[in-house]
């Protein structure tokens, strides 16, 4: 049997396809790496840690929830402990507050279930909400009327919020 050799142009075409495939693979790899690196950049708003103390008439205030409402975007929140200390949370995985101007408004967080039920009108009785807490909520308890405005421009680890 005679061997039939393909014409010369066919061999060159096969070689070029192979080289073309290799260079396409390299191009695709480089593109994938650059695309991945471009996705590693910073996304979303700038969030900075914010913590401090809340006082009323010089005394620390516990069981408050502070709501940090930025001019636009997602709000942050913080809960004060018995010594009035708080650490703001941006979301479940990130502490902090968006760099922005904020209106800060306050909610009282009852420390026991009975107080919660009394406050919600589910139970009758006298709540442990003090006159001081009532004053605070009257002045700072609504996002539309709160006079408390803060501009957060950098991390704040000792922010003093005086509710006087």
The 8 nearest C-alpha neighbors of each residue, nearest first, counted from 0:
[[1, 2, 3, 4, 5, 6, 7, 10],
 [0, 2, 3, 4, 5, 6, 7, 10],
 [3, 1, 4, 0, 5, 6, 7, 10],
 [2, 4, 1, 5, 6, 0, 7, 9],
 [3, 5, 2, 6, 7, 1, 10, 9],
 [6, 4, 3, 7, 9, 10, 8, 2],
 [5, 7, 8, 9, 4, 10, 3, 11],
 [6, 8, 10, 9, 5, 11, 4, 12],
 [7, 9, 11, 10, 6, 12, 5, 13],
 [10, 8, 12, 11, 7, 6, 13, 5],
 [11, 9, 13, 12, 7, 8, 14, 6],
 [10, 12, 14, 8, 9, 13, 15, 7],
 [11, 13, 9, 15, 10, 14, 8, 16],
 [14, 12, 16, 10, 15, 11, 9, 17],
 [13, 15, 11, 17, 12, 16, 10, 18],
 [14, 16, 18, 12, 17, 13, 19, 11],
 [17, 15, 19, 13, 18, 14, 20, 12],
 [18, 16, 20, 14, 19, 15, 13, 21],
 [19, 17, 15, 21, 20, 16, 22, 14],
 [18, 20, 16, 22, 17, 21, 15, 23],
 [21, 19, 23, 17, 18, 22, 16, 24],
 [22, 20, 24, 18, 23, 19, 25, 17],
 [21, 23, 25, 19, 24, 20, 26, 18],
 [24, 22, 26, 20, 21, 25, 19, 27],
 [23, 25, 27, 21, 22, 26, 20, 28],
 [24, 26, 22, 28, 27, 23, 29, 21],
 [27, 25, 23, 29, 24, 28, 22, 30],
 [26, 28, 30, 24, 25, 29, 23, 31],
 [27, 29, 25, 31, 30, 26, 24, 32],
 [30, 28, 32, 26, 31, 27, 25, 33],
 [31, 29, 27, 33, 28, 32, 34, 26],
 [30, 32, 34, 28, 29, 33, 35, 27],
 [33, 31, 35, 29, 34, 30, 36, 28],
 [34, 32, 36, 30, 35, 31, 37, 29],
 [35, 33, 31, 37, 32, 36, 30, 38],
 [34, 36, 32, 38, 37, 33, 31, 39],
 [37, 35, 33, 39, 38, 34, 32, 40],
 [36, 38, 34, 35, 39, 40, 33, 32],
 [39, 37, 35, 36, 40, 34, 41, 33],
 [40, 38, 36, 37, 35, 41, 42, 34],
 [39, 41, 38, 37, 42, 36, 35, 43],
 [42, 40, 39, 43, 38, 44, 45, 37],
 [43, 41, 40, 44, 39, 45, 38, 46],
 [42, 44, 45, 41, 46, 97, 72, 40],
 [43, 45, 46, 97, 42, 98, 72, 41],
 [44, 46, 97, 98, 47, 43, 96, 42],
 [45, 47, 97, 96, 95, 98, 44, 48],
 [46, 48, 154, 95, 96, 153, 49, 97],
 [49, 47, 95, 154, 94, 155, 96, 50],
 [48, 50, 155, 95, 87, 156, 154, 86],
 [51, 49, 86, 156, 85, 157, 87, 158],
 [50, 52, 158, 157, 85, 84, 159, 156],
 [51, 53, 84, 83, 159, 85, 160, 158],
 [54, 52, 160, 83, 59, 60, 161, 159],
 [55, 53, 59, 161, 58, 60, 57, 162],
 [54, 56, 162, 57, 58, 163, 161, 59],
 [57, 55, 163, 58, 54, 162, 161, 59],
 [56, 58, 55, 54, 59, 161, 163, 162],
 [59, 57, 54, 55, 56, 60, 53, 83],
 [60, 58, 54, 83, 82, 53, 55, 61],
 [61, 59, 83, 54, 53, 58, 55, 82],
 [60, 62, 81, 83, 80, 79, 63, 82],
 [63, 61, 108, 79, 80, 107, 109, 78],
 [64, 62, 107, 79, 108, 78, 61, 106],
 [63, 65, 78, 106, 77, 105, 107, 66],
 [66, 64, 105, 77, 76, 104, 78, 63],
 [65, 67, 76, 104, 103, 75, 105, 68],
 [66, 68, 103, 75, 74, 101, 76, 102],
 [69, 67, 74, 101, 102, 66, 103, 70],
 [70, 68, 101, 71, 100, 99, 74, 72],
 [71, 69, 100, 101, 68, 99, 72, 102],
 [72, 70, 69, 73, 68, 99, 74, 100],
 [73, 71, 69, 74, 70, 68, 97, 44],
 [72, 74, 75, 71, 69, 68, 89, 97],
 [75, 73, 68, 67, 69, 72, 76, 66],
 [76, 74, 89, 67, 88, 96, 66, 87],
 [75, 77, 66, 87, 65, 88, 67, 64],
 [76, 78, 87, 65, 64, 86, 85, 88],
 [79, 77, 64, 63, 85, 65, 80, 62],
 [78, 80, 85, 83, 61, 84, 63, 62],
 [79, 81, 61, 83, 82, 84, 62, 78],
 [80, 82, 61, 83, 60, 79, 62, 84],
 [81, 83, 80, 59, 84, 61, 60, 79],
 [84, 82, 59, 60, 61, 79, 53, 52],
 [85, 83, 52, 79, 80, 82, 51, 53],
 [86, 84, 79, 50, 51, 78, 77, 52],
 [85, 87, 50, 77, 49, 88, 51, 84],
 [88, 86, 77, 95, 76, 49, 94, 50],
 [89, 87, 94, 95, 76, 75, 90, 77],
 [88, 90, 75, 95, 94, 93, 96, 87],
 [91, 89, 93, 92, 88, 94, 75, 95],
 [90, 92, 93, 89, 88, 94, 75, 95],
 [93, 91, 90, 94, 89, 88, 95, 87],
 [92, 94, 90, 89, 91, 88, 95, 46],
 [95, 93, 88, 89, 87, 48, 90, 92],
 [94, 96, 48, 47, 88, 87, 89, 49],
 [95, 97, 46, 47, 75, 89, 48, 49],
 [96, 98, 46, 45, 99, 47, 44, 95],
 [99, 97, 151, 152, 45, 46, 96, 47],
 [100, 98, 151, 97, 150, 69, 101, 152],
 [99, 101, 150, 69, 149, 70, 151, 102],
 [102, 100, 69, 68, 149, 148, 67, 150],
 [101, 103, 148, 68, 147, 67, 149, 104],
 [104, 102, 67, 66, 147, 148, 101, 68],
 [105, 103, 139, 66, 142, 140, 141, 145],
 [104, 106, 140, 65, 64, 139, 66, 63],
 [105, 107, 64, 63, 140, 108, 65, 136],
 [106, 108, 63, 62, 64, 109, 105, 132],
 [107, 109, 62, 63, 110, 106, 64, 115],
 [110, 108, 115, 114, 111, 107, 62, 112],
 [109, 111, 108, 62, 112, 114, 115, 113],
 [110, 112, 114, 113, 109, 115, 108, 116],
 [111, 113, 115, 114, 116, 110, 109, 117],
 [112, 114, 116, 115, 111, 117, 122, 126],
 [115, 113, 117, 126, 116, 112, 111, 109],
 [116, 114, 112, 118, 113, 117, 109, 119],
 [115, 117, 121, 119, 113, 122, 118, 114],
 [118, 116, 122, 114, 120, 119, 115, 121],
 [117, 119, 115, 120, 116, 114, 126, 121],
 [120, 118, 116, 117, 121, 115, 122, 114],
 [121, 119, 117, 118, 122, 116, 123, 115],
 [120, 122, 116, 119, 117, 123, 118, 115],
 [123, 121, 117, 116, 120, 124, 113, 119],
 [124, 122, 117, 121, 120, 125, 116, 126],
 [125, 123, 117, 126, 122, 114, 113, 116],
 [124, 126, 127, 123, 117, 114, 128, 118],
 [127, 125, 114, 128, 117, 124, 118, 113],
 [126, 128, 129, 125, 114, 109, 110, 111],
 [129, 127, 126, 132, 130, 133, 109, 114],
 [128, 130, 132, 131, 127, 133, 126, 134],
 [129, 131, 133, 132, 134, 128, 135, 127],
 [132, 130, 134, 129, 133, 135, 55, 128],
 [131, 133, 135, 129, 134, 130, 136, 128],
 [132, 134, 130, 136, 131, 135, 137, 129],
 [135, 133, 131, 137, 132, 136, 130, 138],
 [134, 136, 132, 138, 133, 137, 139, 131],
 [137, 135, 140, 139, 133, 138, 134, 132],
 [136, 138, 134, 135, 140, 139, 133, 141],
 [137, 139, 135, 136, 140, 145, 134, 146],
 [140, 138, 145, 136, 104, 105, 135, 141],
 [141, 139, 136, 105, 104, 137, 106, 138],
 [142, 140, 143, 144, 145, 104, 139, 105],
 [141, 143, 104, 145, 144, 102, 140, 103],
 [144, 142, 141, 145, 102, 104, 146, 140],
 [145, 143, 141, 142, 146, 139, 138, 140],
 [144, 146, 139, 147, 142, 141, 104, 143],
 [145, 147, 148, 144, 139, 138, 102, 103],
 [148, 146, 145, 103, 102, 149, 139, 104],
 [149, 147, 102, 101, 103, 146, 150, 100],
 [150, 148, 101, 100, 151, 102, 147, 103],
 [149, 151, 100, 99, 101, 152, 148, 98],
 [150, 152, 98, 99, 153, 100, 149, 97],
 [153, 151, 98, 150, 99, 154, 47, 100],
 [154, 152, 151, 47, 155, 98, 48, 49],
 [153, 155, 47, 48, 49, 156, 152, 151],
 [156, 154, 49, 157, 158, 50, 48, 153],
 [157, 155, 50, 49, 51, 158, 154, 48],
 [158, 156, 51, 155, 50, 159, 52, 49],
 [159, 157, 51, 155, 50, 156, 52, 160],
 [160, 158, 52, 51, 53, 161, 157, 54],
 [159, 161, 53, 52, 162, 54, 158, 51],
 [160, 162, 54, 163, 53, 55, 159, 57],
 [161, 163, 55, 54, 160, 135, 56, 53],
 [162, 55, 56, 161, 54, 57, 135, 160]]
